[in-house]
């Protein structure tokens, strides 16, 4: 069944850019244990600079599931803290402007690297310059081991 699904997703990608197909392929190869290839598919699903194929969901609509897919590839760590990165209003990717993102990492420098990886996948013009960082409040701090990564866009 996974091979049939992979074939379906590859055909969809042959017809255009479909973030959902990239997610599907990412889940399939992750299930097979290939984390590096799975990460490539999930990162490809984030590309907001590409036009989406007919009836496809845009990358922002798929963002939560894509971030979960990327984060799910990492092993849980007990030393992570929650960080909130607020994206500047004037970014070239409008849906992210003035949005706070929750990032789990042991240190702020690692949180910045994880966010930069996501930014690079979303749009090459998106830079970490101007991102405001702060430690997340207590209710957004992990209470046990968590997987490092950009967890979600907070509302």
Phi and psi in radians as a Rosetta constraint file:
Dihedral C 1 N 2 CA 2 C 2 CIRCULARHARMONIC -1.034 0.35
Dihedral N 2 CA 2 C 2 N 3 CIRCULARHARMONIC -0.634 0.35
Dihedral C 2 N 3 CA 3 C 3 CIRCULARHARMONIC -1.173 0.35
Dihedral N 3 CA 3 C 3 N 4 CIRCULARHARMONIC -0.643 0.35
Dihedral C 3 N 4 CA 4 C 4 CIRCULARHARMONIC -1.145 0.35
Dihedral N 4 CA 4 C 4 N 5 CIRCULARHARMONIC -0.750 0.35
Dihedral C 4 N 5 CA 5 C 5 CIRCULARHARMONIC -1.111 0.35
Dihedral N 5 CA 5 C 5 N 6 CIRCULARHARMONIC -0.753 0.35
Dihedral C 5 N 6 CA 6 C 6 CIRCULARHARMONIC -1.055 0.35
Dihedral N 6 CA 6 C 6 N 7 CIRCULARHARMONIC -0.711 0.35
Dihedral C 6 N 7 CA 7 C 7 CIRCULARHARMONIC -1.084 0.35
Dihedral N 7 CA 7 C 7 N 8 CIRCULARHARMONIC -0.741 0.35
Dihedral C 7 N 8 CA 8 C 8 CIRCULARHARMONIC -1.067 0.35
Dihedral N 8 CA 8 C 8 N 9 CIRCULARHARMONIC -0.829 0.35
Dihedral C 8 N 9 CA 9 C 9 CIRCULARHARMONIC -1.120 0.35
Dihedral N 9 CA 9 C 9 N 10 CIRCULARHARMONIC -0.677 0.35
Dihedral C 9 N 10 CA 10 C 10 CIRCULARHARMONIC -1.137 0.35
Dihedral N 10 CA 10 C 10 N 11 CIRCULARHARMONIC -0.689 0.35
Dihedral C 10 N 11 CA 11 C 11 CIRCULARHARMONIC -1.094 0.35
Dihedral N 11 CA 11 C 11 N 12 CIRCULARHARMONIC -0.726 0.35
Dihedral C 11 N 12 CA 12 C 12 CIRCULARHARMONIC -1.059 0.35
Dihedral N 12 CA 12 C 12 N 13 CIRCULARHARMONIC -0.769 0.35
Dihedral C 12 N 13 CA 13 C 13 CIRCULARHARMONIC -1.165 0.35
Dihedral N 13 CA 13 C 13 N 14 CIRCULARHARMONIC -0.447 0.35
Dihedral C 13 N 14 CA 14 C 14 CIRCULARHARMONIC -1.210 0.35
Dihedral N 14 CA 14 C 14 N 15 CIRCULARHARMONIC -0.316 0.35
Dihedral C 14 N 15 CA 15 C 15 CIRCULARHARMONIC -1.715 0.35
Dihedral N 15 CA 15 C 15 N 16 CIRCULARHARMONIC -0.151 0.35
Dihedral C 15 N 16 CA 16 C 16 CIRCULARHARMONIC 2.785 0.35
Dihedral N 16 CA 16 C 16 N 17 CIRCULARHARMONIC -3.076 0.35
Dihedral C 16 N 17 CA 17 C 17 CIRCULARHARMONIC -1.571 0.35
Dihedral N 17 CA 17 C 17 N 18 CIRCULARHARMONIC 2.053 0.35
Dihedral C 17 N 18 CA 18 C 18 CIRCULARHARMONIC -2.254 0.35
Dihedral N 18 CA 18 C 18 N 19 CIRCULARHARMONIC 1.789 0.35
Dihedral C 18 N 19 CA 19 C 19 CIRCULARHARMONIC -0.948 0.35
Dihedral N 19 CA 19 C 19 N 20 CIRCULARHARMONIC -0.605 0.35
Dihedral C 19 N 20 CA 20 C 20 CIRCULARHARMONIC -1.107 0.35
Dihedral N 20 CA 20 C 20 N 21 CIRCULARHARMONIC -0.615 0.35
Dihedral C 20 N 21 CA 21 C 21 CIRCULARHARMONIC -1.204 0.35
Dihedral N 21 CA 21 C 21 N 22 CIRCULARHARMONIC -0.688 0.35
Dihedral C 21 N 22 CA 22 C 22 CIRCULARHARMONIC -1.085 0.35
Dihedral N 22 CA 22 C 22 N 23 CIRCULARHARMONIC -0.730 0.35
Dihedral C 22 N 23 CA 23 C 23 CIRCULARHARMONIC -1.067 0.35
Dihedral N 23 CA 23 C 23 N 24 CIRCULARHARMONIC -0.792 0.35
Dihedral C 23 N 24 CA 24 C 24 CIRCULARHARMONIC -1.044 0.35
Dihedral N 24 CA 24 C 24 N 25 CIRCULARHARMONIC -0.797 0.35
Dihedral C 24 N 25 CA 25 C 25 CIRCULARHARMONIC -1.122 0.35
Dihedral N 25 CA 25 C 25 N 26 CIRCULARHARMONIC -0.659 0.35
Dihedral C 25 N 26 CA 26 C 26 CIRCULARHARMONIC -1.064 0.35
Dihedral N 26 CA 26 C 26 N 27 CIRCULARHARMONIC -0.770 0.35
Dihedral C 26 N 27 CA 27 C 27 CIRCULARHARMONIC -1.138 0.35
Dihedral N 27 CA 27 C 27 N 28 CIRCULARHARMONIC -0.696 0.35
Dihedral C 27 N 28 CA 28 C 28 CIRCULARHARMONIC -1.117 0.35
Dihedral N 28 CA 28 C 28 N 29 CIRCULARHARMONIC -0.860 0.35
Dihedral C 28 N 29 CA 29 C 29 CIRCULARHARMONIC -1.258 0.35
Dihedral N 29 CA 29 C 29 N 30 CIRCULARHARMONIC -0.494 0.35
Dihedral C 29 N 30 CA 30 C 30 CIRCULARHARMONIC -1.130 0.35
Dihedral N 30 CA 30 C 30 N 31 CIRCULARHARMONIC -0.723 0.35
Dihedral C 30 N 31 CA 31 C 31 CIRCULARHARMONIC -1.080 0.35
Dihedral N 31 CA 31 C 31 N 32 CIRCULARHARMONIC -0.535 0.35
Dihedral C 31 N 32 CA 32 C 32 CIRCULARHARMONIC -1.422 0.35
Dihedral N 32 CA 32 C 32 N 33 CIRCULARHARMONIC -0.070 0.35
Dihedral C 32 N 33 CA 33 C 33 CIRCULARHARMONIC 1.624 0.35
Dihedral N 33 CA 33 C 33 N 34 CIRCULARHARMONIC 0.135 0.35
Dihedral C 33 N 34 CA 34 C 34 CIRCULARHARMONIC -1.696 0.35
Dihedral N 34 CA 34 C 34 N 35 CIRCULARHARMONIC 1.472 0.35
Dihedral C 34 N 35 CA 35 C 35 CIRCULARHARMONIC -1.114 0.35
Dihedral N 35 CA 35 C 35 N 36 CIRCULARHARMONIC -0.685 0.35
Dihedral C 35 N 36 CA 36 C 36 CIRCULARHARMONIC -1.116 0.35
Dihedral N 36 CA 36 C 36 N 37 CIRCULARHARMONIC -0.803 0.35
Dihedral C 36 N 37 CA 37 C 37 CIRCULARHARMONIC -1.190 0.35
Dihedral N 37 CA 37 C 37 N 38 CIRCULARHARMONIC -0.679 0.35
Dihedral C 37 N 38 CA 38 C 38 CIRCULARHARMONIC -1.048 0.35
Dihedral N 38 CA 38 C 38 N 39 CIRCULARHARMONIC -0.756 0.35
Dihedral C 38 N 39 CA 39 C 39 CIRCULARHARMONIC -1.074 0.35
Dihedral N 39 CA 39 C 39 N 40 CIRCULARHARMONIC -0.693 0.35
Dihedral C 39 N 40 CA 40 C 40 CIRCULARHARMONIC -1.047 0.35
Dihedral N 40 CA 40 C 40 N 41 CIRCULARHARMONIC -0.748 0.35
Dihedral C 40 N 41 CA 41 C 41 CIRCULARHARMONIC -1.140 0.35
Dihedral N 41 CA 41 C 41 N 42 CIRCULARHARMONIC -0.782 0.35
Dihedral C 41 N 42 CA 42 C 42 CIRCULARHARMONIC -1.116 0.35
Dihedral N 42 CA 42 C 42 N 43 CIRCULARHARMONIC -0.734 0.35
Dihedral C 42 N 43 CA 43 C 43 CIRCULARHARMONIC -1.106 0.35
Dihedral N 43 CA 43 C 43 N 44 CIRCULARHARMONIC -0.658 0.35
Dihedral C 43 N 44 CA 44 C 44 CIRCULARHARMONIC -1.092 0.35
Dihedral N 44 CA 44 C 44 N 45 CIRCULARHARMONIC -0.587 0.35
Dihedral C 44 N 45 CA 45 C 45 CIRCULARHARMONIC -1.154 0.35
Dihedral N 45 CA 45 C 45 N 46 CIRCULARHARMONIC -0.347 0.35
Dihedral C 45 N 46 CA 46 C 46 CIRCULARHARMONIC -1.401 0.35
Dihedral N 46 CA 46 C 46 N 47 CIRCULARHARMONIC -0.215 0.35
Dihedral C 46 N 47 CA 47 C 47 CIRCULARHARMONIC -1.107 0.35
Dihedral N 47 CA 47 C 47 N 48 CIRCULARHARMONIC 1.769 0.35
Dihedral C 47 N 48 CA 48 C 48 CIRCULARHARMONIC -1.529 0.35
Dihedral N 48 CA 48 C 48 N 49 CIRCULARHARMONIC -0.007 0.35
Dihedral C 48 N 49 CA 49 C 49 CIRCULARHARMONIC -1.538 0.35
Dihedral N 49 CA 49 C 49 N 50 CIRCULARHARMONIC -0.224 0.35
Dihedral C 49 N 50 CA 50 C 50 CIRCULARHARMONIC -1.669 0.35
Dihedral N 50 CA 50 C 50 N 51 CIRCULARHARMONIC 2.474 0.35
Dihedral C 50 N 51 CA 51 C 51 CIRCULARHARMONIC -1.226 0.35
Dihedral N 51 CA 51 C 51 N 52 CIRCULARHARMONIC 2.428 0.35
Dihedral C 51 N 52 CA 52 C 52 CIRCULARHARMONIC -1.486 0.35
Dihedral N 52 CA 52 C 52 N 53 CIRCULARHARMONIC 2.527 0.35
Dihedral C 52 N 53 CA 53 C 53 CIRCULARHARMONIC -1.133 0.35
Dihedral N 53 CA 53 C 53 N 54 CIRCULARHARMONIC 2.949 0.35
Dihedral C 53 N 54 CA 54 C 54 CIRCULARHARMONIC -0.956 0.35
Dihedral N 54 CA 54 C 54 N 55 CIRCULARHARMONIC 2.249 0.35
Dihedral C 54 N 55 CA 55 C 55 CIRCULARHARMONIC 1.122 0.35
Dihedral N 55 CA 55 C 55 N 56 CIRCULARHARMONIC 0.250 0.35
Dihedral C 55 N 56 CA 56 C 56 CIRCULARHARMONIC -1.494 0.35
Dihedral N 56 CA 56 C 56 N 57 CIRCULARHARMONIC 2.725 0.35
Dihedral C 56 N 57 CA 57 C 57 CIRCULARHARMONIC -1.482 0.35
Dihedral N 57 CA 57 C 57 N 58 CIRCULARHARMONIC 2.462 0.35
Dihedral C 57 N 58 CA 58 C 58 CIRCULARHARMONIC -1.301 0.35
Dihedral N 58 CA 58 C 58 N 59 CIRCULARHARMONIC 2.883 0.35
Dihedral C 58 N 59 CA 59 C 59 CIRCULARHARMONIC -1.090 0.35
Dihedral N 59 CA 59 C 59 N 60 CIRCULARHARMONIC -0.568 0.35
Dihedral C 59 N 60 CA 60 C 60 CIRCULARHARMONIC -1.190 0.35
Dihedral N 60 CA 60 C 60 N 61 CIRCULARHARMONIC -0.678 0.35
Dihedral C 60 N 61 CA 61 C 61 CIRCULARHARMONIC -1.111 0.35
Dihedral N 61 CA 61 C 61 N 62 CIRCULARHARMONIC -0.489 0.35
Dihedral C 61 N 62 CA 62 C 62 CIRCULARHARMONIC -1.643 0.35
Dihedral N 62 CA 62 C 62 N 63 CIRCULARHARMONIC 0.000 0.35
Dihedral C 62 N 63 CA 63 C 63 CIRCULARHARMONIC -0.987 0.35
Dihedral N 63 CA 63 C 63 N 64 CIRCULARHARMONIC -0.842 0.35
Dihedral C 63 N 64 CA 64 C 64 CIRCULARHARMONIC -1.044 0.35
Dihedral N 64 CA 64 C 64 N 65 CIRCULARHARMONIC -0.809 0.35
Dihedral C 64 N 65 CA 65 C 65 CIRCULARHARMONIC -1.174 0.35
Dihedral N 65 CA 65 C 65 N 66 CIRCULARHARMONIC -0.623 0.35
Dihedral C 65 N 66 CA 66 C 66 CIRCULARHARMONIC -1.190 0.35
Dihedral N 66 CA 66 C 66 N 67 CIRCULARHARMONIC -0.784 0.35
Dihedral C 66 N 67 CA 67 C 67 CIRCULARHARMONIC -1.074 0.35
Dihedral N 67 CA 67 C 67 N 68 CIRCULARHARMONIC -0.685 0.35
Dihedral C 67 N 68 CA 68 C 68 CIRCULARHARMONIC -1.108 0.35
Dihedral N 68 CA 68 C 68 N 69 CIRCULARHARMONIC -0.664 0.35
Dihedral C 68 N 69 CA 69 C 69 CIRCULARHARMONIC -1.120 0.35
Dihedral N 69 CA 69 C 69 N 70 CIRCULARHARMONIC -0.757 0.35
Dihedral C 69 N 70 CA 70 C 70 CIRCULARHARMONIC -1.145 0.35
Dihedral N 70 CA 70 C 70 N 71 CIRCULARHARMONIC -0.858 0.35
Dihedral C 70 N 71 CA 71 C 71 CIRCULARHARMONIC -1.102 0.35
Dihedral N 71 CA 71 C 71 N 72 CIRCULARHARMONIC -0.629 0.35
Dihedral C 71 N 72 CA 72 C 72 CIRCULARHARMONIC -1.121 0.35
Dihedral N 72 CA 72 C 72 N 73 CIRCULARHARMONIC -0.276 0.35
Dihedral C 72 N 73 CA 73 C 73 CIRCULARHARMONIC -1.400 0.35
Dihedral N 73 CA 73 C 73 N 74 CIRCULARHARMONIC -0.232 0.35
Dihedral C 73 N 74 CA 74 C 74 CIRCULARHARMONIC -1.692 0.35
Dihedral N 74 CA 74 C 74 N 75 CIRCULARHARMONIC 2.637 0.35
Dihedral C 74 N 75 CA 75 C 75 CIRCULARHARMONIC -1.351 0.35
Dihedral N 75 CA 75 C 75 N 76 CIRCULARHARMONIC 2.493 0.35
Dihedral C 75 N 76 CA 76 C 76 CIRCULARHARMONIC -1.097 0.35
Dihedral N 76 CA 76 C 76 N 77 CIRCULARHARMONIC 2.565 0.35
Dihedral C 76 N 77 CA 77 C 77 CIRCULARHARMONIC -2.321 0.35
Dihedral N 77 CA 77 C 77 N 78 CIRCULARHARMONIC 2.460 0.35
Dihedral C 77 N 78 CA 78 C 78 CIRCULARHARMONIC -1.453 0.35
Dihedral N 78 CA 78 C 78 N 79 CIRCULARHARMONIC -0.249 0.35
Dihedral C 78 N 79 CA 79 C 79 CIRCULARHARMONIC -1.677 0.35
Dihedral N 79 CA 79 C 79 N 80 CIRCULARHARMONIC 0.230 0.35
Dihedral C 79 N 80 CA 80 C 80 CIRCULARHARMONIC -1.392 0.35
Dihedral N 80 CA 80 C 80 N 81 CIRCULARHARMONIC 2.623 0.35
Dihedral C 80 N 81 CA 81 C 81 CIRCULARHARMONIC -2.119 0.35
Dihedral N 81 CA 81 C 81 N 82 CIRCULARHARMONIC 2.792 0.35
Dihedral C 81 N 82 CA 82 C 82 CIRCULARHARMONIC -1.636 0.35
Dihedral N 82 CA 82 C 82 N 83 CIRCULARHARMONIC 2.347 0.35
Dihedral C 82 N 83 CA 83 C 83 CIRCULARHARMONIC -2.212 0.35
Dihedral N 83 CA 83 C 83 N 84 CIRCULARHARMONIC 2.507 0.35
Dihedral C 83 N 84 CA 84 C 84 CIRCULARHARMONIC -1.971 0.35
Dihedral N 84 CA 84 C 84 N 85 CIRCULARHARMONIC 2.152 0.35
Dihedral C 84 N 85 CA 85 C 85 CIRCULARHARMONIC -1.942 0.35
Dihedral N 85 CA 85 C 85 N 86 CIRCULARHARMONIC 2.049 0.35
Dihedral C 85 N 86 CA 86 C 86 CIRCULARHARMONIC -1.769 0.35
Dihedral N 86 CA 86 C 86 N 87 CIRCULARHARMONIC 2.132 0.35
Dihedral C 86 N 87 CA 87 C 87 CIRCULARHARMONIC -1.362 0.35
Dihedral N 87 CA 87 C 87 N 88 CIRCULARHARMONIC 2.423 0.35
Dihedral C 87 N 88 CA 88 C 88 CIRCULARHARMONIC -1.062 0.35
Dihedral N 88 CA 88 C 88 N 89 CIRCULARHARMONIC 2.714 0.35
Dihedral C 88 N 89 CA 89 C 89 CIRCULARHARMONIC -1.172 0.35
Dihedral N 89 CA 89 C 89 N 90 CIRCULARHARMONIC -0.540 0.35
Dihedral C 89 N 90 CA 90 C 90 CIRCULARHARMONIC -1.647 0.35
Dihedral N 90 CA 90 C 90 N 91 CIRCULARHARMONIC 0.498 0.35
Dihedral C 90 N 91 CA 91 C 91 CIRCULARHARMONIC -1.288 0.35
Dihedral N 91 CA 91 C 91 N 92 CIRCULARHARMONIC 2.690 0.35
Dihedral C 91 N 92 CA 92 C 92 CIRCULARHARMONIC -1.224 0.35
Dihedral N 92 CA 92 C 92 N 93 CIRCULARHARMONIC -0.218 0.35
Dihedral C 92 N 93 CA 93 C 93 CIRCULARHARMONIC -1.847 0.35
Dihedral N 93 CA 93 C 93 N 94 CIRCULARHARMONIC 1.608 0.35
Dihedral C 93 N 94 CA 94 C 94 CIRCULARHARMONIC -0.888 0.35
Dihedral N 94 CA 94 C 94 N 95 CIRCULARHARMONIC -0.763 0.35
Dihedral C 94 N 95 CA 95 C 95 CIRCULARHARMONIC -1.060 0.35
Dihedral N 95 CA 95 C 95 N 96 CIRCULARHARMONIC -0.316 0.35
Dihedral C 95 N 96 CA 96 C 96 CIRCULARHARMONIC -1.640 0.35
Dihedral N 96 CA 96 C 96 N 97 CIRCULARHARMONIC -0.203 0.35
Dihedral C 96 N 97 CA 97 C 97 CIRCULARHARMONIC -1.009 0.35
Dihedral N 97 CA 97 C 97 N 98 CIRCULARHARMONIC 2.229 0.35
Dihedral C 97 N 98 CA 98 C 98 CIRCULARHARMONIC 1.087 0.35
Dihedral N 98 CA 98 C 98 N 99 CIRCULARHARMONIC 0.448 0.35
Dihedral C 98 N 99 CA 99 C 99 CIRCULARHARMONIC -1.737 0.35
Dihedral N 99 CA 99 C 99 N 100 CIRCULARHARMONIC 2.319 0.35
Dihedral C 99 N 100 CA 100 C 100 CIRCULARHARMONIC -1.516 0.35
Dihedral N 100 CA 100 C 100 N 101 CIRCULARHARMONIC 2.365 0.35
Dihedral C 100 N 101 CA 101 C 101 CIRCULARHARMONIC -2.023 0.35
Dihedral N 101 CA 101 C 101 N 102 CIRCULARHARMONIC 2.375 0.35
Dihedral C 101 N 102 CA 102 C 102 CIRCULARHARMONIC -1.616 0.35
Dihedral N 102 CA 102 C 102 N 103 CIRCULARHARMONIC 2.175 0.35
Dihedral C 102 N 103 CA 103 C 103 CIRCULARHARMONIC -2.179 0.35
Dihedral N 103 CA 103 C 103 N 104 CIRCULARHARMONIC 2.288 0.35
Dihedral C 103 N 104 CA 104 C 104 CIRCULARHARMONIC -1.812 0.35
Dihedral N 104 CA 104 C 104 N 105 CIRCULARHARMONIC 2.276 0.35
Dihedral C 104 N 105 CA 105 C 105 CIRCULARHARMONIC -2.884 0.35
Dihedral N 105 CA 105 C 105 N 106 CIRCULARHARMONIC 2.747 0.35
Dihedral C 105 N 106 CA 106 C 106 CIRCULARHARMONIC -1.130 0.35
Dihedral N 106 CA 106 C 106 N 107 CIRCULARHARMONIC -0.653 0.35
Dihedral C 106 N 107 CA 107 C 107 CIRCULARHARMONIC -2.383 0.35
Dihedral N 107 CA 107 C 107 N 108 CIRCULARHARMONIC 2.768 0.35
Dihedral C 107 N 108 CA 108 C 108 CIRCULARHARMONIC -1.023 0.35
Dihedral N 108 CA 108 C 108 N 109 CIRCULARHARMONIC -0.701 0.35
Dihedral C 108 N 109 CA 109 C 109 CIRCULARHARMONIC -1.040 0.35
Dihedral N 109 CA 109 C 109 N 110 CIRCULARHARMONIC -0.677 0.35
Dihedral C 109 N 110 CA 110 C 110 CIRCULARHARMONIC -1.241 0.35
Dihedral N 110 CA 110 C 110 N 111 CIRCULARHARMONIC -0.645 0.35
Dihedral C 110 N 111 CA 111 C 111 CIRCULARHARMONIC -1.063 0.35
Dihedral N 111 CA 111 C 111 N 112 CIRCULARHARMONIC -0.727 0.35
Dihedral C 111 N 112 CA 112 C 112 CIRCULARHARMONIC -1.084 0.35
Dihedral N 112 CA 112 C 112 N 113 CIRCULARHARMONIC -0.709 0.35
Dihedral C 112 N 113 CA 113 C 113 CIRCULARHARMONIC -1.139 0.35
Dihedral N 113 CA 113 C 113 N 114 CIRCULARHARMONIC -0.729 0.35
Dihedral C 113 N 114 CA 114 C 114 CIRCULARHARMONIC -1.124 0.35
Dihedral N 114 CA 114 C 114 N 115 CIRCULARHARMONIC -0.713 0.35
Dihedral C 114 N 115 CA 115 C 115 CIRCULARHARMONIC -1.166 0.35
Dihedral N 115 CA 115 C 115 N 116 CIRCULARHARMONIC -0.699 0.35
Dihedral C 115 N 116 CA 116 C 116 CIRCULARHARMONIC -1.073 0.35
Dihedral N 116 CA 116 C 116 N 117 CIRCULARHARMONIC -0.681 0.35
Dihedral C 116 N 117 CA 117 C 117 CIRCULARHARMONIC -1.057 0.35
Dihedral N 117 CA 117 C 117 N 118 CIRCULARHARMONIC -0.758 0.35
Dihedral C 117 N 118 CA 118 C 118 CIRCULARHARMONIC -1.168 0.35
Dihedral N 118 CA 118 C 118 N 119 CIRCULARHARMONIC -0.785 0.35
Dihedral C 118 N 119 CA 119 C 119 CIRCULARHARMONIC -1.007 0.35
Dihedral N 119 CA 119 C 119 N 120 CIRCULARHARMONIC -0.790 0.35
Dihedral C 119 N 120 CA 120 C 120 CIRCULARHARMONIC -1.063 0.35
Dihedral N 120 CA 120 C 120 N 121 CIRCULARHARMONIC -0.617 0.35
Dihedral C 120 N 121 CA 121 C 121 CIRCULARHARMONIC -1.312 0.35
Dihedral N 121 CA 121 C 121 N 122 CIRCULARHARMONIC -0.604 0.35
Dihedral C 121 N 122 CA 122 C 122 CIRCULARHARMONIC -1.173 0.35
Dihedral N 122 CA 122 C 122 N 123 CIRCULARHARMONIC -0.887 0.35
Dihedral C 122 N 123 CA 123 C 123 CIRCULARHARMONIC -2.917 0.35
Dihedral N 123 CA 123 C 123 N 124 CIRCULARHARMONIC 2.228 0.35
Dihedral C 123 N 124 CA 124 C 124 CIRCULARHARMONIC -1.032 0.35
Dihedral N 124 CA 124 C 124 N 125 CIRCULARHARMONIC -0.403 0.35
Dihedral C 124 N 125 CA 125 C 125 CIRCULARHARMONIC -1.361 0.35
Dihedral N 125 CA 125 C 125 N 126 CIRCULARHARMONIC -0.268 0.35
Dihedral C 125 N 126 CA 126 C 126 CIRCULARHARMONIC -1.372 0.35
Dihedral N 126 CA 126 C 126 N 127 CIRCULARHARMONIC 2.078 0.35
Dihedral C 126 N 127 CA 127 C 127 CIRCULARHARMONIC -2.090 0.35
Dihedral N 127 CA 127 C 127 N 128 CIRCULARHARMONIC 2.698 0.35
Dihedral C 127 N 128 CA 128 C 128 CIRCULARHARMONIC -1.326 0.35
Dihedral N 128 CA 128 C 128 N 129 CIRCULARHARMONIC -0.060 0.35
Dihedral C 128 N 129 CA 129 C 129 CIRCULARHARMONIC -1.008 0.35
Dihedral N 129 CA 129 C 129 N 130 CIRCULARHARMONIC 2.303 0.35
Dihedral C 129 N 130 CA 130 C 130 CIRCULARHARMONIC 1.506 0.35
Dihedral N 130 CA 130 C 130 N 131 CIRCULARHARMONIC -0.091 0.35
Dihedral C 130 N 131 CA 131 C 131 CIRCULARHARMONIC -1.179 0.35
Dihedral N 131 CA 131 C 131 N 132 CIRCULARHARMONIC 2.266 0.35
Dihedral C 131 N 132 CA 132 C 132 CIRCULARHARMONIC -1.645 0.35
Dihedral N 132 CA 132 C 132 N 133 CIRCULARHARMONIC 2.220 0.35
Dihedral C 132 N 133 CA 133 C 133 CIRCULARHARMONIC -1.944 0.35
Dihedral N 133 CA 133 C 133 N 134 CIRCULARHARMONIC 2.513 0.35
Dihedral C 133 N 134 CA 134 C 134 CIRCULARHARMONIC -2.702 0.35
Dihedral N 134 CA 134 C 134 N 135 CIRCULARHARMONIC 2.703 0.35
Dihedral C 134 N 135 CA 135 C 135 CIRCULARHARMONIC -1.205 0.35
Dihedral N 135 CA 135 C 135 N 136 CIRCULARHARMONIC 2.415 0.35
Dihedral C 135 N 136 CA 136 C 136 CIRCULARHARMONIC -1.174 0.35
Dihedral N 136 CA 136 C 136 N 137 CIRCULARHARMONIC 2.625 0.35
Dihedral C 136 N 137 CA 137 C 137 CIRCULARHARMONIC -1.138 0.35
Dihedral N 137 CA 137 C 137 N 138 CIRCULARHARMONIC 2.913 0.35
Dihedral C 137 N 138 CA 138 C 138 CIRCULARHARMONIC -0.923 0.35
Dihedral N 138 CA 138 C 138 N 139 CIRCULARHARMONIC -0.704 0.35
Dihedral C 138 N 139 CA 139 C 139 CIRCULARHARMONIC -1.239 0.35
Dihedral N 139 CA 139 C 139 N 140 CIRCULARHARMONIC -0.135 0.35
Dihedral C 139 N 140 CA 140 C 140 CIRCULARHARMONIC -1.931 0.35
Dihedral N 140 CA 140 C 140 N 141 CIRCULARHARMONIC 0.153 0.35
Dihedral C 140 N 141 CA 141 C 141 CIRCULARHARMONIC -1.552 0.35
Dihedral N 141 CA 141 C 141 N 142 CIRCULARHARMONIC 2.488 0.35
Dihedral C 141 N 142 CA 142 C 142 CIRCULARHARMONIC -1.192 0.35
Dihedral N 142 CA 142 C 142 N 143 CIRCULARHARMONIC 2.590 0.35
Dihedral C 142 N 143 CA 143 C 143 CIRCULARHARMONIC -1.855 0.35
Dihedral N 143 CA 143 C 143 N 144 CIRCULARHARMONIC 0.072 0.35
Dihedral C 143 N 144 CA 144 C 144 CIRCULARHARMONIC -2.892 0.35
Dihedral N 144 CA 144 C 144 N 145 CIRCULARHARMONIC -2.896 0.35
Dihedral C 144 N 145 CA 145 C 145 CIRCULARHARMONIC -1.062 0.35
Dihedral N 145 CA 145 C 145 N 146 CIRCULARHARMONIC 2.400 0.35
Dihedral C 145 N 146 CA 146 C 146 CIRCULARHARMONIC -2.370 0.35
Dihedral N 146 CA 146 C 146 N 147 CIRCULARHARMONIC 2.851 0.35
Dihedral C 146 N 147 CA 147 C 147 CIRCULARHARMONIC -1.529 0.35
Dihedral N 147 CA 147 C 147 N 148 CIRCULARHARMONIC 2.177 0.35
Dihedral C 147 N 148 CA 148 C 148 CIRCULARHARMONIC -1.104 0.35
Dihedral N 148 CA 148 C 148 N 149 CIRCULARHARMONIC 2.541 0.35
Dihedral C 148 N 149 CA 149 C 149 CIRCULARHARMONIC 2.592 0.35
Dihedral N 149 CA 149 C 149 N 150 CIRCULARHARMONIC 3.081 0.35
Dihedral C 149 N 150 CA 150 C 150 CIRCULARHARMONIC -1.361 0.35
Dihedral N 150 CA 150 C 150 N 151 CIRCULARHARMONIC 1.970 0.35
Dihedral C 150 N 151 CA 151 C 151 CIRCULARHARMONIC -1.432 0.35
Dihedral N 151 CA 151 C 151 N 152 CIRCULARHARMONIC -0.846 0.35
Dihedral C 151 N 152 CA 152 C 152 CIRCULARHARMONIC -2.945 0.35
Dihedral N 152 CA 152 C 152 N 153 CIRCULARHARMONIC 2.943 0.35
Dihedral C 152 N 153 CA 153 C 153 CIRCULARHARMONIC -1.637 0.35
Dihedral N 153 CA 153 C 153 N 154 CIRCULARHARMONIC 2.154 0.35
Dihedral C 153 N 154 CA 154 C 154 CIRCULARHARMONIC -1.450 0.35
Dihedral N 154 CA 154 C 154 N 155 CIRCULARHARMONIC 2.630 0.35
